Amino acid sequence: MPLVTICFDQVFDLVPSTSKRKEVTFFNFISGTSRQYAVPAPGKPTIQAGMVVTAYLREEENWQTLVGWKNHSSNEVVVESRAYEAFFLGYLGLLLMLLFYISPPIVIFSIFLLGIVWGGAWALTSMLRIRRIESILRSTQRP
């Protein structure tokens, strides 16, 4: 599990922005002898020097793959957007519309159905992954 607990000794250059169509806050920090630049924190979280966080990184030691964290002083959990849930519900609605209201030829219908099922499966697995990560972060204790 790529969890790392760290204290931000210095935090600087907080820049709200977007990355891959998601709202993020880029920031730099120093912790001990480690310096990290342009770390993309999901959303607009509170980021201050002295914070102790447990972070979930997709790749070990790579802060560019930050998915979320738990701030141990406030118990705030910050994770990637749950936009996948809305995406999944939209796909589900489109699938139901195709099934009940549109009756195109079977070949075209099959192609649309496969695309919708694939997109829905992708959104569902992404949604479940984010919920699992959020659950892991919520259960972490300060060392």
MIKE-565753 format. One record per atom (N, C-alpha, C, CB): residue number from 0; atom name; y, x, z. Coordinates in nm, 4 decimals. Each point is the difference from the previous one (the first is absolute). Glycine has a CB too. Layout:
REM residues N
   seq   atom      north       east         up
   NUM     CA          Y          X          Z
...
END
This chain:
REM residues 143
   seq   atom      north       east         up
     0      N    -0.1169     0.0847     0.0000
     0     CA     0.1169    -0.0847     0.0000
     0      C     0.1242     0.0900     0.0000
     0     CB    -0.1250    -0.1868     0.1226
     1      N     0.2139     0.1744    -0.2212
     1     CA     0.1152     0.0891    -0.0111
     1      C     0.1159    -0.0402     0.0912
     1     CB    -0.0683     0.0438    -0.2341
     2      N     0.0443    -0.0452     0.3658
     2     CA     0.1053    -0.0306     0.0961
     2      C     0.0543     0.1309     0.0561
     2     CB    -0.1071    -0.2229     0.0581
     3      N     0.2390     0.2286    -0.0411
     3     CA     0.0622     0.1169     0.0602
     3      C     0.1090    -0.0487     0.0952
     3     CB    -0.0507     0.1451    -0.2043
     4      N     0.0514    -0.0907     0.3256
     4     CA     0.1036    -0.0331     0.0971
     4      C     0.0985     0.1155     0.0047
     4     CB    -0.1592    -0.1439     0.1366
     5      N     0.2874     0.1101    -0.1462
     5     CA     0.1034     0.1019    -0.0142
     5      C     0.1275    -0.0461     0.0701
     5     CB    -0.0999     0.0761    -0.2195
     6      N     0.1796     0.0192     0.2620
     6     CA     0.1324    -0.0278     0.0561
     6      C     0.1039     0.0536    -0.0980
     6     CB    -0.0866     0.0112     0.2411
     7      N     0.1803    -0.0958    -0.2797
     7     CA     0.1069     0.0440    -0.0897
     7      C     0.1041     0.0747     0.0834
     7     CB    -0.0393    -0.1965    -0.1597
     8      N     0.0418     0.3300     0.1516
     8     CA     0.0993     0.0781     0.0740
     8      C     0.1394    -0.0197    -0.0592
     8     CB    -0.1768     0.1691     0.0584
     9      N     0.1845    -0.1667    -0.1904
     9     CA     0.1262    -0.0264    -0.0702
     9      C    -0.0283    -0.0922    -0.1169
     9     CB     0.0955     0.2245     0.0680
    10      N    -0.0052    -0.3185    -0.0909
    10     CA    -0.0100    -0.0916    -0.1140
    10      C     0.1340     0.0033    -0.0723
    10     CB    -0.1713    -0.1502     0.1180
    11      N     0.1674     0.1616    -0.2499
    11     CA     0.1253     0.0049    -0.0753
    11      C    -0.0196    -0.0545    -0.1405
    11     CB     0.0735     0.1980     0.1346
    12      N     0.0395    -0.2299    -0.1980
    12     CA     0.0047    -0.0490    -0.1386
    12      C    -0.0810    -0.1274    -0.0207
    12     CB     0.0305     0.2345    -0.0735
    13      N    -0.0017    -0.3393     0.1490
    13     CA    -0.0650    -0.1295    -0.0194
    13      C     0.0641    -0.0696    -0.1197
    13     CB    -0.0533    -0.0190     0.2482
    14      N    -0.0282    -0.0173    -0.3469
    14     CA     0.0506    -0.0607    -0.1228
    14      C    -0.0844    -0.1226    -0.0353
    14     CB     0.0834     0.2253    -0.0815
    15      N    -0.0280    -0.3473     0.0987
    15     CA    -0.0727    -0.1198    -0.0447
    15      C    -0.0099     0.0007    -0.1528
    15     CB     0.0808    -0.1314     0.2029
    16      N    -0.1989     0.0976    -0.2544
    16     CA    -0.0214     0.0053    -0.1444
    16      C    -0.1208    -0.0869    -0.0360
    16     CB     0.0998     0.2341    -0.0121
    17      N    -0.1501    -0.2160    -0.1092
    17     CA    -0.1240    -0.0646    -0.0424
    17      C    -0.0905     0.1057    -0.0611
    17     CB     0.1180    -0.2212    -0.0403
    18      N    -0.2470     0.1992     0.0562
    18     CA    -0.0999     0.0873    -0.0594
    18      C    -0.1166    -0.0877    -0.0431
    18     CB     0.0705     0.1999     0.1431
    19      N    -0.1053    -0.1911    -0.2693
    19     CA    -0.1079    -0.0824    -0.0556
    19      C     0.0252    -0.1483     0.0285
    19     CB    -0.1619     0.1915     0.0299
    20      N     0.2860    -0.2333    -0.0514
    20     CA     0.0454    -0.1386     0.0177
    20      C    -0.0144    -0.0510     0.1436
    20     CB    -0.0627    -0.0397    -0.2364
    21      N     0.0590     0.1315     0.3326
    21     CA    -0.0075    -0.0374     0.1415
    21      C     0.1191     0.0596     0.0730
    21     CB    -0.2528    -0.0116    -0.0089
    22      N     0.3046    -0.0639     0.1067
    22     CA     0.1114     0.0483     0.0798
    22      C    -0.0491     0.1093     0.0963
    22     CB     0.1153    -0.2264    -0.0182
    23      N    -0.0487     0.3414     0.0156
    23     CA    -0.0356     0.1116     0.0879
    23      C     0.1283     0.0641     0.0532
    23     CB    -0.2162     0.0415    -0.1288
    24      N     0.2002     0.0391     0.2326
    24     CA     0.1081     0.0838     0.0507
    24      C    -0.0488     0.1438    -0.0058
    24     CB     0.0914    -0.1848     0.1521
    25      N    -0.0274     0.2642    -0.2352
    25     CA    -0.0343     0.1416    -0.0079
    25      C     0.0714     0.0729     0.1132
    25     CB    -0.0328    -0.0126    -0.2525
    26      N    -0.0384     0.1045     0.3173
    26     CA     0.0618     0.0777     0.1058
    26      C    -0.0667     0.1362     0.0081
    26     CB     0.0577    -0.2097     0.1267
    27      N     0.0127     0.3023    -0.0631
    27     CA    -0.0509     0.1343     0.0243
    27      C    -0.0158     0.0153     0.1497
    27     CB     0.1104     0.0950    -0.2090
    28      N    -0.2085    -0.0148     0.2511
    28     CA    -0.0128     0.0251     0.1432
    28      C    -0.0569     0.1385     0.0267
    28     CB    -0.0314    -0.2445     0.0381
    29      N     0.0578     0.2889     0.0841
    29     CA    -0.0567     0.1250     0.0511
    29      C    -0.0771    -0.0357     0.1254
    29     CB     0.1886     0.1445    -0.0964
    30      N    -0.3114    -0.0939     0.1030
    30     CA    -0.0839    -0.0183     0.1178
    30      C    -0.0661     0.1331     0.0300
    30     CB    -0.0404    -0.2461    -0.0515
    31      N     0.0821     0.3094     0.1608
    31     CA    -0.0518     0.1335     0.0304
    31      C     0.0428     0.0959    -0.1087
    31     CB    -0.1968    -0.0971     0.1224
    32      N     0.1007     0.1591    -0.1878
    32     CA     0.0311     0.0928    -0.1093
    32      C    -0.0166    -0.0645    -0.1370
    32     CB    -0.0721     0.1874     0.1463
    33      N     0.0350    -0.3141    -0.1486
    33     CA    -0.0232    -0.0710    -0.1267
    33      C     0.1262    -0.0716    -0.0466
    33     CB    -0.2411    -0.0295     0.0618
    34      N     0.2731     0.0445    -0.1900
    34     CA     0.1112    -0.0715    -0.0634
    34      C    -0.0571    -0.0873    -0.1114
    34     CB     0.1653     0.1870     0.0553
    35      N    -0.1220    -0.3097    -0.0580
    35     CA    -0.0429    -0.0915    -0.1054
    35      C     0.1244    -0.0585    -0.0663
    35     CB    -0.2167    -0.0548     0.1233
    36      N     0.2133     0.0454    -0.2552
    36     CA     0.1142    -0.0488    -0.0760
    36      C    -0.0366    -0.1249    -0.0795
    36     CB     0.0886     0.2337    -0.0141
    37      N     0.0077    -0.3246     0.0020
    37     CA    -0.0132    -0.1215    -0.0816
    37      C    -0.1258    -0.0793     0.0338
    37     CB     0.1247     0.1155    -0.1813
    38      N    -0.1473    -0.1364     0.3096
    38     CA    -0.1150    -0.0802     0.0442
    38      C     0.0343    -0.1471    -0.0232
    38     CB    -0.0694     0.1744     0.1754
    39      N    -0.0141    -0.2496    -0.2466
    39     CA     0.0296    -0.1407    -0.0283
    39      C    -0.0559    -0.0921     0.1092
    39     CB    -0.0017     0.0523    -0.2460
    40      N     0.0876    -0.0968     0.3370
    40     CA    -0.0423    -0.0951     0.1035
    40      C     0.0125    -0.1409    -0.0564
    40     CB     0.0729     0.1568     0.1874
    41      N    -0.1748    -0.2416    -0.1690
    41     CA     0.0057    -0.1355    -0.0541
    41      C     0.1133    -0.0823     0.0623
    41     CB    -0.2465     0.0121    -0.0400
    42      N     0.3204    -0.0845    -0.0430
    42     CA     0.1048    -0.0896     0.0491
    42      C     0.1209     0.0748     0.0531
    42     CB    -0.1757    -0.1639     0.0548
    43      N     0.2377     0.1050     0.0490
    43     CA     0.1178     0.0597     0.0634
    43      C    -0.0260     0.0138     0.1499
    43     CB     0.1539    -0.0998    -0.1764
    44      N    -0.2452     0.1887     0.2152
    44     CA    -0.0327     0.0138     0.1421
    44      C     0.1069     0.0787     0.0768
    44     CB    -0.2422    -0.0103    -0.0612
    45      N     0.2356    -0.0005     0.1917
    45     CA     0.0836     0.0825     0.0863
    45      C    -0.0602     0.1404     0.0023
    45     CB     0.0708    -0.2008     0.1429
    46      N     0.0106     0.2999    -0.1781
    46     CA    -0.0472     0.1386    -0.0029
    46      C     0.1010     0.0836     0.0778
    46     CB    -0.1182    -0.0304    -0.2262
    47      N     0.0715     0.0912     0.3369
    47     CA     0.0896     0.0776     0.0843
    47      C    -0.0696     0.1280     0.0465
    47     CB     0.1162    -0.2116     0.0745
    48      N    -0.0358     0.3106    -0.0429
    48     CA    -0.0534     0.1228     0.0588
    48      C    -0.0581    -0.0336     0.1368
    48     CB     0.1684     0.1442    -0.1255
    49      N    -0.2802    -0.0818     0.1585
    49     CA    -0.0656    -0.0249     0.1283
    49      C    -0.1070    -0.1073    -0.0047
    49     CB     0.2085     0.0694     0.1055
    50      N    -0.2194    -0.1402    -0.2169
    50     CA    -0.1036    -0.1033    -0.0135
    50      C    -0.1380     0.0647    -0.0036
    50     CB     0.1610    -0.1497    -0.1241
    51      N    -0.2557     0.0870     0.1934
    51     CA    -0.1401     0.0413    -0.0096
    51      C    -0.0715    -0.1092    -0.0776
    51     CB     0.0058     0.1324     0.2205
    52      N    -0.0639    -0.0966    -0.3338
    52     CA    -0.0666    -0.0976    -0.0854
    52      C    -0.1416     0.0456    -0.0312
    52     CB     0.2207    -0.0675    -0.0988
    53      N    -0.3066    -0.0300     0.0769
    53     CA    -0.1314     0.0271    -0.0575
    53      C     0.0065    -0.0520    -0.1422
    53     CB    -0.1244    -0.0155     0.2253
    54      N     0.1110     0.1046    -0.3208
    54     CA     0.0152    -0.0343    -0.1416
    54      C    -0.1356    -0.0062    -0.0691
    54     CB     0.2264     0.1081    -0.0018
    55      N    -0.2378    -0.1987    -0.0947
    55     CA    -0.1190    -0.0112    -0.0839
    55      C     0.0372     0.0574    -0.1360
    55     CB    -0.0880    -0.2071     0.1244
    56      N     0.0223     0.3171    -0.1608
    56     CA     0.0235     0.0656    -0.1288
    56      C    -0.1215    -0.0210    -0.0892
    56     CB     0.1507     0.1730     0.1079
    57      N    -0.1287    -0.2075    -0.2333
    57     CA    -0.1137    -0.0160    -0.0919
    57      C    -0.0737     0.1314    -0.0180
    57     CB     0.1211    -0.1839    -0.1184
    58      N    -0.0443     0.2934     0.1114
    58     CA    -0.0582     0.1339    -0.0126
    58      C     0.0417     0.0810     0.1215
    58     CB     0.0036    -0.0107    -0.2544
    59      N    -0.0995     0.0777     0.3148
    59     CA     0.0275     0.0784     0.1196
    59      C     0.1074     0.1050    -0.0266
    59     CB    -0.2351    -0.0382     0.0767
    60      N     0.3303     0.0517     0.0162
    60     CA     0.1078     0.0989    -0.0060
    60      C     0.1019    -0.0261    -0.1116
    60     CB    -0.1609     0.1628     0.0934
    61      N     0.1499    -0.2719    -0.1670
    61     CA     0.0926    -0.0286    -0.1101
    61      C     0.0881    -0.1187     0.0382
    61     CB    -0.1656     0.0895    -0.1709
    62      N     0.2868    -0.0604     0.2162
    62     CA     0.0906    -0.1060     0.0452
    62      C     0.0544    -0.0836    -0.1153
    62     CB     0.0608     0.1439     0.1928
    63      N    -0.0804    -0.1011    -0.3154
    63     CA     0.0403    -0.0815    -0.1148
    63      C    -0.0914    -0.1208    -0.0172
    63     CB     0.0910     0.2051    -0.1105
    64      N    -0.2044    -0.2046     0.1805
    64     CA    -0.0958    -0.1105    -0.0100
    64      C     0.0043    -0.0888     0.1247
    64     CB    -0.1464     0.1434    -0.1455
    65      N     0.2602    -0.1429     0.2160
    65     CA     0.0156    -0.0815     0.1206
    65      C    -0.0162    -0.1481    -0.0323
    65     CB     0.1532     0.1735     0.0972
    66      N    -0.2438    -0.2402    -0.0255
    66     CA    -0.0220    -0.1441    -0.0173
    66      C     0.0730    -0.0776     0.1086
    66     CB    -0.2240     0.0442    -0.1059
    67      N     0.2239     0.0096     0.2277
    67     CA     0.0677    -0.0668     0.1102
    67      C    -0.0114     0.0803     0.1268
    67     CB    -0.0448    -0.2190    -0.1055
    68      N     0.1103     0.1683     0.2125
    68     CA    -0.0074     0.0681     0.1283
    68      C     0.0217    -0.0969     0.1136
    68     CB     0.0799     0.2091    -0.1066
    69      N    -0.1140    -0.1610     0.2259
    69     CA     0.0287    -0.0736     0.1233
    69      C     0.0943     0.0865     0.0820
    69     CB    -0.2264    -0.1211    -0.0014
    70      N     0.3413     0.0641     0.0373
    70     CA     0.0958     0.0665     0.0870
    70      C    -0.0449    -0.0277     0.1432
    70     CB     0.1932    -0.0221    -0.1693
    71      N    -0.2334     0.1252     0.2422
    71     CA    -0.0570    -0.0210     0.1327
    71      C     0.1020    -0.0422     0.1046
    71     CB    -0.1698     0.1666    -0.0594
    72      N     0.2972    -0.1377     0.0385
    72     CA     0.0987    -0.0397     0.1006
    72      C     0.0341    -0.1490    -0.0100
    72     CB     0.0931     0.2328    -0.0052
    73      N    -0.0960    -0.2893    -0.1147
    73     CA     0.0334    -0.1418    -0.0168
    73      C    -0.1202    -0.0858    -0.0395
    73     CB     0.2284     0.0712    -0.0648
    74      N    -0.3427    -0.0077     0.0390
    74     CA    -0.1210    -0.0679    -0.0494
    74      C     0.0215    -0.0685    -0.1342
    74     CB    -0.0686    -0.0337     0.2355
    75      N     0.1724     0.0727    -0.3087
    75     CA     0.0261    -0.0541    -0.1333
    75      C    -0.1003     0.0600    -0.0980
    75     CB     0.2468    -0.0305     0.0527
    76      N    -0.3095    -0.0548    -0.1342
    76     CA    -0.0909     0.0461    -0.1042
    76      C     0.0659    -0.0258    -0.1352
    76     CB    -0.2050    -0.0458     0.1451
    77      N     0.2130     0.1495    -0.2250
    77     CA     0.0608    -0.0088    -0.1328
    77      C    -0.1078     0.0335    -0.1015
    77     CB     0.2317     0.0627     0.0874
    78      N    -0.2584    -0.1539    -0.1811
    78     CA    -0.0977     0.0247    -0.1064
    78      C     0.0595    -0.0405    -0.1336
    78     CB    -0.1917    -0.0365     0.1599
    79      N     0.1206     0.0722    -0.2652
    79     CA     0.0432    -0.0383    -0.1341
    79      C     0.0166    -0.1510    -0.0093
    79     CB    -0.1169     0.2002    -0.0961
    80      N     0.1903    -0.2421    -0.0031
    80     CA     0.0273    -0.1415    -0.0217
    80      C    -0.1277    -0.0808    -0.0198
    80     CB     0.2184     0.0635    -0.1001
    81      N    -0.2134    -0.1865     0.1441
    81     CA    -0.1119    -0.0908    -0.0228
    81      C     0.0213    -0.0828    -0.1274
    81     CB    -0.0398    -0.0101     0.2486
    82      N     0.1094     0.0670    -0.3441
    82     CA     0.0267    -0.0706    -0.1251
    82      C    -0.1289    -0.0342    -0.0736
    82     CB     0.2191     0.1181    -0.0161
    83      N    -0.3265    -0.0425     0.0465
    83     CA    -0.1274    -0.0270    -0.0651
    83      C    -0.0488    -0.1413     0.0323
    83     CB    -0.0559     0.2448     0.0105
    84      N     0.0897    -0.2945     0.1086
    84     CA    -0.0438    -0.1340     0.0372
    84      C     0.0629    -0.1043    -0.0918
    84     CB    -0.0274     0.0747     0.2383
    85      N     0.1564    -0.0616    -0.2640
    85     CA     0.0664    -0.0932    -0.0906
    85      C    -0.0556     0.0142    -0.1409
    85     CB     0.2074     0.0090     0.1409
    86      N    -0.2335     0.1150    -0.1806
    86     CA    -0.0568     0.0259    -0.1316
    86      C    -0.1367    -0.0670    -0.0132
    86     CB     0.1250     0.2184    -0.0115
    87      N    -0.2071    -0.2049     0.1155
    87     CA    -0.1331    -0.0600     0.0005
    87      C     0.0095    -0.1523    -0.0077
    87     CB    -0.0872     0.1947     0.1335
    88      N     0.1761    -0.2543    -0.0568
    88     CA     0.0152    -0.1455    -0.0023
    88      C     0.0501    -0.0477    -0.1363
    88     CB     0.0465     0.0022     0.2469
    89      N     0.0416     0.0758    -0.3093
    89     CA     0.0465    -0.0343    -0.1346
    89      C    -0.1144     0.0028    -0.1002
    89     CB     0.2247     0.0931     0.0559
    90      N    -0.3084     0.0076    -0.0471
    90     CA    -0.1161     0.0087    -0.0874
    90      C    -0.0959    -0.1157     0.0247
    90     CB     0.0242     0.2488    -0.0046
    91      N    -0.0439    -0.2830     0.1287
    91     CA    -0.0885    -0.1110     0.0318
    91      C     0.0540    -0.1303    -0.0591
    91     CB    -0.0711     0.1173     0.2112
    92      N     0.2011    -0.1381    -0.1997
    92     CA     0.0624    -0.1186    -0.0587
    92      C    -0.0147    -0.0036    -0.1509
    92     CB     0.1611    -0.0020     0.1877
    93      N    -0.1427     0.1162    -0.2519
    93     CA    -0.0153     0.0090    -0.1453
    93      C    -0.1434    -0.0302    -0.0416
    93     CB     0.1846     0.1694    -0.0083
    94      N    -0.2807    -0.1183     0.0838
    94     CA    -0.1403    -0.0265    -0.0282
    94      C    -0.0302    -0.1493     0.0098
    94     CB    -0.0593     0.2281     0.0863
    95      N     0.1063    -0.2904     0.0197
    95     CA    -0.0245    -0.1439     0.0164
    95      C     0.0664    -0.0799    -0.1110
    95     CB    -0.0156     0.0319     0.2474
    96      N     0.1365     0.0091    -0.2870
    96     CA     0.0679    -0.0695    -0.1091
    96      C    -0.0820     0.0097    -0.1287
    96     CB     0.2231     0.0488     0.1070
    97      N    -0.2734     0.0695    -0.1364
    97     CA    -0.0809     0.0165    -0.1203
    97      C    -0.1284    -0.0820     0.0070
    97     CB     0.0951     0.2292    -0.0280
    98      N    -0.1562    -0.2336     0.1441
    98     CA    -0.1256    -0.0731     0.0137
    98      C     0.0173    -0.1514    -0.0150
    98     CB    -0.0796     0.1820     0.1491
    99      N     0.1879    -0.2351    -0.0951
    99     CA     0.0131    -0.1454     0.0054
    99      C     0.0901    -0.0625    -0.1059
    99     CB    -0.0397     0.0248     0.2376
   100      N     0.1351     0.0496    -0.2916
   100     CA     0.0964    -0.0632    -0.0893
   100      C    -0.0025     0.0489    -0.1436
   100     CB     0.1369    -0.0292     0.1971
   101      N    -0.1894     0.1455    -0.2211
   101     CA     0.0000     0.0558    -0.1345
   101      C    -0.1442     0.0139    -0.0465
   101     CB     0.2178     0.1231     0.0421
   102      N    -0.2438    -0.1651    -0.1625
   102     CA    -0.1366     0.0141    -0.0510
   102      C     0.0021     0.0703    -0.1368
   102     CB    -0.0711    -0.2098     0.1255
   103      N     0.0989     0.3420    -0.1274
   103     CA     0.0005     0.0746    -0.1267
   103      C    -0.1434     0.0298    -0.0432
   103     CB     0.2243     0.1023     0.0571
   104      N    -0.2402    -0.0461    -0.1749
   104     CA    -0.1338     0.0407    -0.0442
   104      C    -0.0636     0.0945     0.1022
   104     CB     0.0704    -0.0264    -0.2412
   105      N    -0.1990     0.0264     0.2481
   105     CA    -0.0749     0.0710     0.1028
   105      C     0.0245     0.1515     0.0004
   105     CB    -0.1709    -0.1781    -0.0185
   106      N     0.1906     0.2403    -0.0973
   106     CA     0.0201     0.1448    -0.0058
   106      C     0.1346     0.0379     0.0634
   106     CB    -0.1411     0.0119    -0.2101
   107      N     0.2452    -0.0810     0.1705
   107     CA     0.1324     0.0276     0.0558
   107      C     0.0005    -0.0301     0.1495
   107     CB     0.1083    -0.0530    -0.2220
   108      N    -0.1692    -0.0570     0.2581
   108     CA    -0.0078    -0.0387     0.1402
   108      C    -0.0733     0.1064     0.0810
   108     CB     0.0032    -0.2420    -0.0664
   109      N    -0.1113     0.2958     0.0130
   109     CA    -0.0769     0.1034     0.0706
   109      C     0.0812     0.1266     0.0202
   109     CB    -0.2088    -0.0939    -0.0968
   110      N     0.2841     0.1342    -0.0046
   110     CA     0.0838     0.1194     0.0116
   110      C     0.1066    -0.0196     0.1076
   110     CB    -0.0405     0.0527    -0.2431
   111      N     0.1088    -0.1681     0.2400
   111     CA     0.0993    -0.0296     0.1026
   111      C    -0.0630    -0.0036     0.1381
   111     CB     0.1317    -0.1289    -0.1674
   112      N    -0.2477     0.0669     0.1768
   112     CA    -0.0676    -0.0129     0.1288
   112      C    -0.0378     0.1374     0.0560
   112     CB    -0.0875    -0.2255    -0.0701
   113      N     0.0343     0.3137    -0.0149
   113     CA    -0.0352     0.1345     0.0460
   113      C     0.1230     0.0777     0.0470
   113     CB    -0.1934    -0.0007    -0.1586
   114      N     0.3025    -0.0102     0.0859
   114     CA     0.1235     0.0674     0.0404
   114      C     0.0521    -0.0517     0.1325
   114     CB     0.0541     0.0349    -0.2388
   115      N    -0.0599    -0.1651     0.2572
   115     CA     0.0483    -0.0592     0.1242
   115      C    -0.0912     0.0361     0.1162
   115     CB     0.1017    -0.1879    -0.1298
   116      N    -0.2305     0.1862     0.1088
   116     CA    -0.0937     0.0369     0.1068
   116      C     0.0187     0.1472     0.0371
   116     CB    -0.1657    -0.1740    -0.0811
   117      N     0.1814     0.2624    -0.0171
   117     CA     0.0213     0.1415     0.0288
   117      C     0.1296     0.0207     0.0781
   117     CB    -0.1267     0.0606    -0.2082
   118      N     0.2340    -0.1231     0.1622
   118     CA     0.1283     0.0127     0.0703
   118      C    -0.0075    -0.0550     0.1416
   118     CB     0.1174    -0.0171    -0.2186
   119      N    -0.1843    -0.0947     0.2356
   119     CA    -0.0161    -0.0579     0.1328
   119      C    -0.0832     0.0882     0.0908
   119     CB     0.0202    -0.2246    -0.1008
   120      N    -0.1252     0.2857     0.0472
   120     CA    -0.0846     0.0899     0.0801
   120      C     0.0787     0.1234     0.0423
   120     CB    -0.2048    -0.0816    -0.1218
   121      N     0.2864     0.1358     0.0318
   121     CA     0.0841     0.1145     0.0342
   121      C     0.0978    -0.0357     0.1113
   121     CB    -0.0216     0.0849    -0.2348
   122      N     0.0882    -0.1989     0.2204
   122     CA     0.0967    -0.0421     0.1023
   122      C    -0.0685    -0.0253     0.1333
   122     CB     0.1430    -0.1009    -0.1782
   123      N    -0.2597     0.0393     0.1743
   123     CA    -0.0731    -0.0301     0.1238
   123      C    -0.0434     0.1282     0.0710
   123     CB    -0.0796    -0.2155    -0.1013
   124      N     0.0249     0.3124     0.0272
   124     CA    -0.0431     0.1242     0.0647
   124      C     0.1201     0.0771     0.0555
   124     CB    -0.1986     0.0110    -0.1550
   125      N     0.3109    -0.0120     0.0852
   125     CA     0.1204     0.0667     0.0497
   125      C     0.0501    -0.0680     0.1264
   125     CB     0.0600     0.0686    -0.2338
   126      N    -0.0609    -0.1993     0.2341
   126     CA     0.0444    -0.0770     0.1163
   126      C    -0.0892     0.0290     0.1211
   126     CB     0.0887    -0.1802    -0.1530
   127      N    -0.2190     0.1817     0.1327
   127     CA    -0.0925     0.0266     0.1102
   127      C     0.0137     0.1429     0.0515
   127     CB    -0.1576    -0.1685    -0.0959
   128      N     0.1830     0.2647     0.0064
   128     CA     0.0194     0.1390     0.0402
   128      C     0.1231     0.0129     0.0890
   128     CB    -0.1095     0.0779    -0.2125
   129      N     0.2188    -0.1417     0.1738
   129     CA     0.1227     0.0073     0.0791
   129      C    -0.0190    -0.0664     0.1360
   129     CB     0.1353     0.0003    -0.2113
   130      N    -0.2049    -0.1133     0.2149
   130     CA    -0.0262    -0.0665     0.1281
   130      C    -0.0878     0.0872     0.0901
   130     CB     0.0204    -0.2239    -0.1134
   131      N    -0.1182     0.2933     0.0552
   131     CA    -0.0875     0.0878     0.0788
   131      C     0.0807     0.1164     0.0576
   131     CB    -0.1979    -0.0631    -0.1446
   132      N     0.2848     0.1208     0.0632
   132     CA     0.0841     0.1102     0.0467
   132      C     0.0931    -0.0479     0.1107
   132     CB    -0.0116     0.1074    -0.2273
   133      N     0.0693    -0.2246     0.2105
   133     CA     0.0878    -0.0551     0.1033
   133      C    -0.0762    -0.0209     0.1306
   133     CB     0.1379    -0.1118    -0.1777
   134      N    -0.2604     0.0634     0.1681
   134     CA    -0.0835    -0.0208     0.1178
   134      C    -0.0313     0.1329     0.0690
   134     CB    -0.0988    -0.2044    -0.1078
   135      N     0.0676     0.3068     0.0297
   135     CA    -0.0284     0.1331     0.0555
   135      C     0.1220     0.0530     0.0736
   135     CB    -0.1641     0.0456    -0.1854
   136      N     0.2828    -0.0590     0.1231
   136     CA     0.1215     0.0504     0.0632
   136      C     0.0322    -0.0756     0.1282
   136     CB     0.0849     0.0662    -0.2246
   137      N    -0.1031    -0.1970     0.2238
   137     CA     0.0292    -0.0798     0.1193
   137      C    -0.0901     0.0400     0.1172
   137     CB     0.0732    -0.1894    -0.1479
   138      N    -0.1937     0.2339     0.1178
   138     CA    -0.0955     0.0334     0.1079
   138      C     0.0138     0.1435     0.0507
   138     CB    -0.1557    -0.1652    -0.0992
   139      N     0.2399     0.2465     0.0353
   139     CA     0.0142     0.1392     0.0452
   139      C     0.0782     0.0072     0.1309
   139     CB    -0.0081     0.0776    -0.2389
   140      N    -0.0285     0.0177     0.3194
   140     CA     0.0680     0.0247     0.1279
   140      C     0.0702     0.1338    -0.0072
   140     CB    -0.1703    -0.1370     0.1266
   141      N     0.2764     0.1490    -0.0499
   141     CA     0.0737     0.1271     0.0041
   141      C    -0.0844     0.1049     0.0705
   141     CB     0.2215    -0.1218     0.0013
   142      N    -0.2408     0.2372    -0.0648
   142     CA    -0.0840     0.1048     0.0620
   142      C     0.0691     0.0652     0.1188
   142     CB    -0.1051     0.0422    -0.2217
END
